Amino acid sequence: MSYLALALDLDGTTLTSAHTIMPAVKEGIMRVKKQATVILVTGRHHSAAYPYHYELGLTTPIICCNGTYVYDYGQRAVLTDNAIPHEQARHFIALAQTFSLRLVMYVTERMVYTARYPVRYMEALQQWAAGFPAPVQPQIACIPSLEEELANSTHVWKFVAEGELAAIDAFSNHPWVREHFSGEQSWSSRVDFARKGNNKGARLQEYLEQHGISPTQLVAIGDNHNDISMLSLAGMGIAMANAEPQVKQIARQVTRESNDGRGILDVLNTCFPI
């Protein structure tokens, strides 16, 4: 089978546990992009994914926040989106507070959280972001109020909710939340909430159709629950060795090594031979 496109998740797939791209993997991706379309498909905000898109020298748009929007770095523009309506976002914030959840809100150009409800992983993420030069530095801020930020933002891409497992589960199954949002677990105690209907697979399929590529000609690689939709879409959906069990179950193949080993390198060499 001749494959024409490669869709890559970032965290747990293209990136090591240290949030870097192994030199051999980088070399492999840069080789593949000369013969096929390479597109990053991530749960990240475009600001937090840019250092890797830039490092790989990609010119394709990126699918962000689990399919919520497509962003073109060259144009510095959102190409298409299905953002959360502001009224729903306001109610989401208020309801999450009743469950004692800590929130991260992804808005047009940055990711924000509040000092009143600190999110531990965001503090670490800020330290990571500070290591990049200004042109590619991810935009993360600790702010006084999510409600105030919402009022001044054009788009709300998604929320990340963090808290006790029982509270996260109860909130995720709240009738109003289930009606308006799609929740995908991104960590043991965290769930990403996007507008209902958004997922990586649906947005990737739309992108493929626009470029005349059949899903059968797609190789997609991922490791987490939010990758299931795109692995199911692809003619060759591949789970990482470090993937969640449910992801491995639906994949056509599983890599021999994790993202901290050769990871996707063997896949690149097999599916996109020189």
N, C-alpha and C positions, 0 to 999 in steps of 0.2 A: 504494500500500500504506500502510495506517495502522499505524504502529509504536507499541507500548505500553510498551516498555522499552528502556533504554539502558545497556549495560555498558561501563565505561571502565577500561582499564588506567591506571596512574599514570605510572611512569617511562618517558620516551620517547614518551608519548602525551598525557596531560592536562597533564603538567609539562614545562616548558622544560628545557633543559640546565642551567640555574641552579637547578633544583628549585623553581620558582615557577609559579603559574597566571597566564597572561596575562589582563589585565582583560577583554578582549573574550570570551575563552573562558569565564571565570568567569561573565560576564553571560549567555552563551549557555546554559550548563549550568543556571544558576538559572532561566532561562526554561523550559527543557525539563522541569525537575522539577515544574512546575506542571501539565503535561499528560501526563507519563509517569513510570514508575518509573525512577529513576536509581540504579544500584548500582556501587560501585567494586569492581573485581576485581583483586587485586594480589599480587605475590610478597612484599610487605612484611608485617612484623609489624603487628598492629593499632596498637601504640604508635607506630610510625613513620609510619603512614598517618593518624593522628588529626588532625594539624594541617590537612590538606587536606579531610578529611571535615567538620571544624568550619568551615573557611573557606567551604565551599560550602553550609553550612546543611542538610546532608542528615540525614534521620531514618531512612533505610533501613539495615539491617545492612550489613556489609562482608565480602566473601569474601577471606580472607587466606592468605598462604603458599602460593600456587598451588593453592587449593582445599582445603587441609588443614582449615580450620575457618571457621565463620561467627561473627562477633562483633557484638553489639549494644551500641553505646556508651551508649545511653540506660539500658539495664539493667545495664551493665558486666558483661556475661555472655557466655560462649560458648554459642551456640545449638545447634551440632552440630559434631562433629569426627571426625577419623580420625588421631589423633596417633601418633607413633612409640612403640612399647612400650619401656620402660626397658632391658630386656635387649638389645634390638637397638641402642639408642642407645649403650650401653656398648661393644658389639662394634664399632660403627661408629667410635667415637672411637679405639679401640685400633688398628683396621685402618688408618685414615687416617694415623696416626702412622708406620706402617711405610712409607708412600708419601711421607713428608715433606710432608704437606699441612697447611695452616693452616686452622683451622675457626672458624666462627661458629655458635653454637647458639642457636636461637630457643626459649625456654622460655615458660612461661605468661604472664608480664607484661613480659619484657624480652629483649634480645639480648645475648649475652655472648661474649667471646673471651678468650684468655689472654695475659699478658705474655710468656710463654715462646715462644709462637707468634703474634707480632703480625700482624694483618691490616691492611694499609695503608689500605684504603678505610673500615674501621671507625673508624680514628682521625679521618679527615676527617668521617665521619658524626657522631661525637661532637661535633665542633666545630659542625657544622650544627645539631644538636639543642640545643646550649646557647643558641642564639639565640631559642628559643621560651620563652614564659612557662610557669611550673610546671604549670598545669592541663592544658596540651596538649603538654608536652615529652616527646619520645620517650625511652624508657628503654634506655640502652646502658651496658654496664659491662665494664671490663677486670678479670678475676678471676684468682685463683691457679690454679684447677683446674676443668676442665669436669666431671670425674668427681664432684667435691664438689657442684657446682651441680646436676648431674643427680640426685643423691641427695636434694636438697632441693626438687626441682621436681615439680609435679603433672603438667605436660604438657611434651612436647618436640614442637614443631611441625615444625621442619625444621633441616637443616644447610646451610651454605654452605661449600664446599670451594674453597680457592684454592691454586694451586701451578704448577709447571712444566707445560706443555701435555702432555708425554709422561706425566707422573705422573698428571695429572687423567684422561687417556684410559685409562690402565691401570687406575686405581682404578674408574672408571665401568664398565669392562667386567669387573671381577672377578665371578666367578659368584655369590658371596654377596650382593654389592651389587646385582647385576641381579635377584636373586631377591626381595629385600625392599624395594628402593627404586626410585623413579622419578627419574631425573636429568634436569634441564633446564638447558641452558646459559643463564646470565644475564649473562655477560660473557666476553670472549675467554679469560681464564684462570680463570674461576669457574663452578662448577656448583652449582645448588640441588638438594638431595636431600630428597625428602619420602617418606612411606610409599607403597609401591607402590599404584597405583590412584587416587591423588590428582591431580587436575588442575583447571584453572579451568573447563573446559567441563562436566565431570561435576557439579561442585558448583553451577554456574550453572543447569544443567538441573534439578537438584533444587529450587533456589529458585524457578524459573519454574513448575514443577509445583505447588508449594505455594501459589502465588498465581494460578493459573489462566491463565497466560500461555503461549502457544505460542511455540516457538523461532522460528517464521516471523515473529512480531511483534517480534523482538528485533534491535536494532542493536548490534553489538559492535565496539569499536575497540582495536587494539593494535599493537605493533611488534616483539615479540621471540618467540623460540621458545616460551616458556611461554604465549603468547597464541593459538597455533594451534588448540588444542582449543576455545576459546570462539568464535573466528572461524568455525570449521567448523560449530559448533552454530547460529550465528545465521542468521536469514533474510537479514540484511545484515551480513556480516563485512567490516570495512574495515581495511586496513593503512595505517599511516602512510607518508609519503614516505620517512622515515628508517628504515623497517623492514628487517629482514633479508630477503634474497632469498627464502628458503623461506616466509616469512610472506606476502610479496606474491603468491607463486604460488598460494596457496590462498584468497586474499581475493577477494571479489566486486568490490571497488573499492580504489583506492589514493588517498590524499589528494594534492592538488596541492602542498601545502607541508608542511614538517616540523613537528615540535613546537616549533620556535623561530620558526615563521612563523604563518600563520593556522591551520595544523594542522587540528584537528577542527572548526573554526568553520563552514566551508562544509558539512560533513556535517550538523552540527546544524541549519543553516538549511534544507537540502534534505530531510532525513528527518523533521524536526519543524518544519514551517513554522508561522508565526504564524497 
